[in-house]
Amino acid sequence: MESTHIRIYQGLFALSPVIVFLVLYLAVSIILDDFYKMPITVALLASSVWSIFTYRHRSLHERIETFSREAGTGNILYMIWIFVLAGAFANLADKIGAIEATVAITMNWLPPELIIPGIFVAACFISTSIGTSVGTVVALTPLAVDFANSVGGYVPFFVAVVLGGAFFGDNLSFISDTTIAATRTQKCKMNEKFKANFVIVLPAAFITLAIYMFGDFIAISNMPVQEVNAWLILPYLIIIILAIAGVNVTVTLLCGIFSAILIAVSSGASDIIPLLGFMGEGIDSMGNLIIITLLTGGMLGIIKATGGITFLLQTISGFVKGPRGGQAAIAMLVGTVNLCTANNTLAILTVGSLSREISKKYDISPRKSASLLDTASCIVQCLIPYGAQTLLATALAGIPPSSPWPYLYYPWLLLITTSISIIVKRKRS
């Protein structure tokens, strides 16, 4: 869109594909009280077709070309690489017994009632260390699913525990993409942003941990000691150690795959050909996720091209009044854009310059605006069922993308603590 000002009806029309998706997927599922009834692929296909219709004054060829180009951006294809490797590793590790062995060894040493808090703490630690929620999801989701099956837990709940902890570090880590984007756009030091973030994040994390520690979420109170081959846990140890060391997630997954093959072949557990078949099955299982990612990328690209993002920026920024209103506007801006892009780093970069202008006008410190940008974007990214992290976690767990949503305690508590920080903080900090 060349025009810098978009009228209300134009803006709502540009955003209508998101509305179509939310109505078809979430509303229908809620009405039917069954999130298995409406496939997310069907809802996204309908909203994608509608998005092409909304891109008016272009030929059909130009519309489809724009959709395809946005669906095939570098970020989208990079995520697909991760999905393919994650699927191959997860199924391979499962078939050779690596996941079962890791869970059994943990259960031998850790009481069942500490499994859930342990998963959350591990997810918080790993995500803070590596600065990426995707890497944490890849490392912990298969383990969490097997833990759930071992202690009689509900799989979507265990996946939600991993997602909450994954976004703790995505929000707080010094090396997270969101931290880098937020501090650079607001021109503040990382340690200053960390201090402002820490007082918001810590209460939410502690309350979440308390819920996990004192809640009754498992059915089995005692587990028999199991004999396992300790060598089988090596692929998972490699994945976690390399992730914590900050190694690229694709390299980490490749190392995990090679180590799993080496251990299985050297121990005589399997020949190479069946192992390749296991990898192929895992890659095939990611097909649905890849389709969802491509459709989402194309649809959201059309929304941006038709001016939907510009409309959101001009609408929300027009209601700013006073310092607290400015802080609320910054959080709403990045959260709403994140809702329409399904990418928290992109959302921060999109609204970063406008947020800085709002901060200057209403005397909001750079570290506060950076903290709000990062935190609000991570809250939304964790809650939307079509975010890459949720899609990957639920694909690895074999559950619908929306099923963990009712159990995402951490992002909801983080929303509360963020709101309190906006209301209470009156002076420039």
C-alpha positions in Angstrom: 0.0 0.0 0.0 1.4 3.3 -1.0 -0.9 5.4 1.1 0.3 6.1 4.7 -3.3 6.5 6.0 -5.8 3.6 5.7 -9.5 4.1 6.2 -11.3 1.9 8.7 -13.2 -0.2 6.2 -10.0 -0.7 4.2 -8.1 -1.8 7.3 -10.7 -4.2 8.5 -11.0 -5.7 5.0 -7.2 -6.2 5.0 -7.4 -7.9 8.3 -10.4 -10.0 7.5 -8.3 -13.2 6.6 -7.3 -13.4 10.3 -10.9 -12.9 11.4 -12.0 -15.7 9.0 -9.3 -18.0 10.4 -10.2 -17.3 14.0 -13.9 -17.8 13.4 -13.4 -21.0 11.5 -10.9 -22.6 13.8 -11.3 -21.2 17.3 -14.9 -20.2 17.3 -16.2 -23.4 15.7 -14.0 -25.5 18.0 -15.3 -23.7 21.1 -18.9 -24.0 19.9 -18.5 -27.7 19.3 -16.4 -28.1 22.5 -14.0 -30.2 20.5 -10.7 -28.9 19.0 -10.4 -32.1 17.0 -13.4 -31.3 14.8 -12.0 -28.4 12.7 -8.6 -29.1 11.1 -6.3 -26.1 11.3 -5.2 -26.8 7.7 -8.8 -26.4 6.4 -9.3 -23.2 8.4 -6.0 -21.8 7.0 -6.8 -22.9 3.5 -10.2 -21.0 3.6 -8.6 -17.9 5.1 -5.7 -18.0 2.6 -8.1 -18.2 -0.4 -10.0 -15.3 1.2 -6.7 -13.3 1.6 -6.1 -13.6 -2.2 -9.5 -12.2 -2.8 -8.9 -9.2 -0.6 -5.8 -8.3 -2.5 -7.8 -6.3 -5.0 -6.7 -4.4 -8.2 -4.3 -7.1 -9.1 -4.5 -9.9 -11.6 -5.0 -13.4 -10.2 -1.5 -14.3 -11.2 0.0 -11.3 -9.3 -2.0 -12.2 -6.2 -0.9 -15.9 -6.2 2.7 -14.8 -6.9 2.6 -12.4 -3.9 1.2 -15.2 -1.7 3.8 -17.7 -2.9 6.7 -15.3 -2.5 5.6 -14.5 1.1 5.1 -18.2 1.9 8.7 -19.0 0.6 10.7 -16.3 2.5 14.0 -17.3 4.1 12.5 -17.4 7.6 9.7 -19.7 6.5 12.1 -22.1 4.7 14.5 -22.1 7.6 11.7 -23.1 9.9 10.8 -25.9 7.5 14.4 -27.2 7.7 14.0 -27.3 11.5 10.7 -29.1 11.2 12.2 -31.8 8.9 15.2 -32.4 11.0 13.2 -32.4 14.2 10.8 -34.9 12.8 13.6 -37.2 11.7 15.4 -37.0 15.1 12.3 -37.4 17.2 11.0 -40.5 15.5 14.5 -42.0 15.3 15.2 -41.4 19.0 11.8 -42.9 19.9 12.3 -46.0 17.8 15.8 -46.8 19.2 14.6 -46.3 22.7 16.5 -43.0 23.5 13.4 -41.2 24.8 12.2 -44.2 26.8 15.6 -44.6 28.4 15.9 -40.9 29.3 12.5 -40.9 30.9 13.2 -44.1 32.8 16.5 -42.9 34.2 14.9 -39.6 35.3 12.0 -41.4 36.9 14.5 -43.6 38.8 16.0 -40.5 40.4 13.2 -38.0 40.6 9.8 -38.5 42.4 6.8 -38.3 40.0 5.4 -35.2 41.8 8.5 -33.3 40.8 8.4 -34.2 37.2 6.2 -31.3 36.1 8.2 -28.6 38.0 11.4 -30.2 36.7 10.2 -29.9 33.1 9.3 -26.3 33.6 12.6 -25.4 35.3 14.6 -27.3 32.6 12.7 -25.4 29.8 13.4 -22.1 31.5 17.1 -22.9 31.9 17.6 -24.2 28.4 15.7 -21.4 26.7 17.5 -18.8 28.7 20.8 -20.4 27.9 20.2 -20.8 24.1 17.9 -17.8 23.6 15.4 -19.6 21.4 12.1 -21.2 22.3 12.2 -23.4 19.1 15.4 -25.1 20.3 13.9 -25.7 23.7 10.7 -27.2 22.2 12.8 -29.5 20.0 14.8 -30.7 23.0 12.1 -31.2 25.6 8.8 -32.0 23.9 9.3 -35.7 23.1 10.6 -36.2 26.7 7.6 -34.4 28.1 5.2 -36.5 26.1 6.8 -39.7 27.3 6.8 -38.4 30.9 3.1 -37.7 30.6 2.4 -41.3 29.4 4.6 -42.7 32.2 2.9 -40.9 35.1 -0.6 -40.9 33.8 -0.6 -37.2 32.8 -2.4 -35.3 30.1 -0.2 -34.8 27.1 -1.4 -31.3 26.1 -0.8 -30.1 29.7 2.8 -31.4 29.6 3.3 -29.7 26.2 2.0 -26.5 27.7 4.6 -26.7 30.5 7.4 -26.9 27.9 6.0 -24.0 25.9 5.7 -21.8 29.0 9.3 -22.5 30.0 10.5 -22.0 26.4 9.1 -18.5 26.2 10.5 -17.6 29.6 14.0 -17.7 28.1 13.0 -16.4 24.7 11.8 -13.3 26.6 14.7 -13.0 29.1 17.8 -14.3 27.4 20.6 -11.9 26.3 21.1 -13.8 23.1 17.4 -14.1 22.1 16.4 -12.6 18.8 13.6 -10.7 20.5 16.0 -9.2 23.1 18.3 -8.1 20.4 15.5 -6.6 18.3 13.9 -4.9 21.2 17.1 -3.3 22.6 18.4 -2.2 19.2 15.1 -0.6 18.1 14.8 1.2 21.5 18.5 2.0 21.7 19.1 0.6 25.2 21.6 -1.7 26.8 20.8 -5.4 27.1 21.5 -5.4 30.9 19.1 -2.5 31.4 16.4 -4.3 29.5 17.1 -7.4 31.5 16.6 -5.6 34.8 13.3 -4.1 33.7 12.2 -7.5 32.3 13.3 -9.5 35.4 10.9 -7.8 37.8 8.0 -8.6 35.5 8.9 -12.1 34.5 10.1 -13.5 37.9 6.7 -13.3 39.8 4.9 -15.0 36.9 7.5 -17.8 36.8 7.4 -18.3 40.6 3.6 -18.5 40.7 3.6 -20.9 37.7 6.2 -23.1 39.4 4.1 -23.1 42.6 1.1 -24.2 40.7 3.1 -27.1 39.2 4.6 -28.1 42.5 1.4 -28.2 44.6 -1.2 -29.1 41.9 -2.5 -32.6 41.4 -1.6 -33.2 37.8 -0.4 -36.9 37.7 -2.2 -40.2 38.3 0.8 -42.3 39.5 2.5 -41.7 42.8 5.1 -44.4 42.8 7.2 -45.8 39.9 9.1 -49.0 39.9 12.9 -48.8 39.3 13.6 -49.7 35.7 16.7 -51.2 34.2 17.8 -49.3 31.1 20.8 -49.1 28.7 22.4 -45.8 29.8 24.0 -45.4 26.4 20.7 -44.8 24.8 20.3 -41.4 26.5 23.4 -40.1 24.7 21.5 -38.6 21.7 19.4 -36.5 24.0 22.4 -35.5 26.1 24.1 -34.3 22.9 21.0 -32.4 21.9 20.7 -30.6 25.2 24.4 -29.9 25.7 24.8 -28.5 22.2 21.6 -26.4 22.6 22.9 -25.0 25.9 26.3 -24.3 24.2 24.5 -22.1 21.7 25.1 -24.3 18.6 22.8 -23.7 15.7 19.6 -25.7 16.1 20.0 -27.4 12.7 23.5 -28.5 13.5 22.4 -29.7 16.9 19.7 -31.8 15.3 22.0 -33.3 12.7 24.5 -34.2 15.5 21.6 -35.8 17.4 20.6 -37.8 14.3 24.1 -39.1 13.6 24.7 -40.0 17.3 21.4 -42.0 17.4 22.3 -43.9 14.2 25.9 -44.6 15.5 24.6 -45.9 18.8 21.9 -48.1 17.3 24.2 -49.6 14.7 27.2 -50.1 17.0 25.1 -51.8 19.7 23.5 -54.1 17.2 20.0 -52.8 18.0 19.3 -52.1 14.3 20.7 -52.0 10.8 21.1 -48.8 8.9 18.2 -49.4 6.5 15.5 -49.6 9.2 16.9 -46.5 10.8 16.6 -44.6 7.6 13.0 -45.8 7.4 12.4 -44.4 10.9 13.8 -41.0 9.8 11.6 -41.0 6.7 8.5 -41.7 8.9 9.5 -38.8 11.1 9.9 -36.4 8.2 6.6 -37.5 6.7 4.9 -36.7 10.0 5.9 -33.1 9.6 4.0 -32.7 6.3 0.9 -31.2 8.0 3.0 -28.8 9.9 4.9 -27.7 6.8 1.6 -27.0 5.0 0.3 -25.0 7.9 3.5 -22.9 7.9 3.4 -22.2 4.2 -0.3 -21.2 4.3 0.2 -19.0 7.3 3.2 -17.3 5.8 1.4 -16.5 2.5 -1.8 -15.3 4.2 0.0 -13.0 6.6 2.2 -11.7 3.7 -1.0 -10.7 1.8 -2.3 -9.0 5.0 0.8 -6.9 5.2 0.7 -6.1 1.4 -2.9 -4.9 1.7 -2.1 -2.5 4.5 -3.4 -4.5 7.5 -0.3 -4.0 9.6 -0.2 -0.2 8.8 -3.9 0.1 9.8 -3.2 -1.6 13.2 -0.3 0.8 13.8 -2.2 4.0 13.0 -5.3 2.8 14.9 -3.7 1.8 18.2 -1.2 4.7 18.3 -4.1 7.2 17.8 -5.5 6.3 21.3 -2.3 7.1 23.2 -2.8 9.4 26.2 -0.2 9.9 29.0 2.8 7.7 30.1 0.7 4.7 31.1 -1.4 4.9 27.9 1.9 5.1 26.0 3.1 1.9 27.7 -0.2 0.1 27.1 -0.1 1.3 23.4 3.4 -0.2 22.9 2.3 -3.5 24.4 -0.9 -3.5 22.3 0.9 -2.6 19.1 3.5 -5.3 19.2 0.9 -7.9 20.5 -1.6 -7.1 17.8 1.0 -7.1 15.0 2.4 -10.4 16.4 -1.2 -11.8 16.2 -1.1 -11.0 12.5 2.5 -12.1 11.7 2.9 -15.1 14.0 6.5 -14.0 14.5 7.5 -12.1 17.6 10.9 -10.9 16.3 9.2 -9.5 13.1 6.5 -7.9 15.2 9.1 -6.1 17.3 11.0 -4.8 14.3 7.7 -3.7 12.6 6.6 -1.5 15.5 10.0 -0.6 17.0 10.5 2.9 15.5 6.9 3.9 16.3 7.3 2.6 19.9 10.5 4.7 20.3 8.5 7.8 19.2 5.8 7.0 21.7 8.5 6.5 24.4 10.1 9.9 23.7 6.8 11.7 23.6 5.5 10.3 27.0 8.9 10.1 28.8 9.0 6.3 28.9 12.5 4.9 29.5 14.1 2.9 26.6 14.5 -0.1 28.9 10.9 -0.1 29.8 9.7 0.2 26.1 12.2 -2.6 25.1 10.9 -4.8 28.0 7.3 -4.2 26.9 8.0 -5.0 23.3 9.8 -8.3 24.1 7.3 -9.4 26.8 4.1 -8.6 25.0 5.3 -10.2 21.8 6.3 -13.4 23.6 2.9 -13.6 25.4 1.0 -13.5 22.2 3.4 -15.8 20.4 3.0 -18.4 23.1 -0.8 -18.1 23.1 -1.6 -18.3 19.4 -2.2 -21.8 18.1 -0.5 -21.0 14.8 2.8 -19.8 16.1 5.9 -21.9 15.0 6.7 -23.0 18.5 3.2 -24.3 19.3 2.9 -25.9 15.9 6.2 -27.7 16.3 5.5 -28.8 19.9 2.0 -30.2 19.1 3.3 -31.9 15.9 6.0 -33.7 17.9 3.3 -34.6 20.5 0.7 -35.7 17.9 -2.0 -33.4 19.3 -4.1 -30.5 17.8 -2.3 -27.1 17.9 -5.0 -25.6 20.2 -5.1 -28.3 22.8 -2.3 -26.9 25.1 -4.0 -23.5 25.2 -6.2 -24.0 28.3 -3.0 -25.0 30.3 -0.7 -22.1 29.3 -0.5 -20.7 32.8 2.8 -18.9 32.4 1.9 -16.5 29.6 -1.4 -15.6 31.2 0.3 -14.8 34.5 2.9 -12.9 32.6 0.1 -10.9 31.0 -1.1 -10.0 34.5 2.3 -9.0 35.8 3.0 -6.9 32.7 -0.3 -5.1 33.1 0.5 -4.4 36.8 3.9 -3.0 35.8 2.1 -0.6 33.4 -0.4 0.5 36.0 2.0 0.8 39.0 5.0 2.3 37.3 4.3 6.0 37.1 7.8 7.5 37.2 10.4 7.2 34.5 12.6 4.3 35.5 
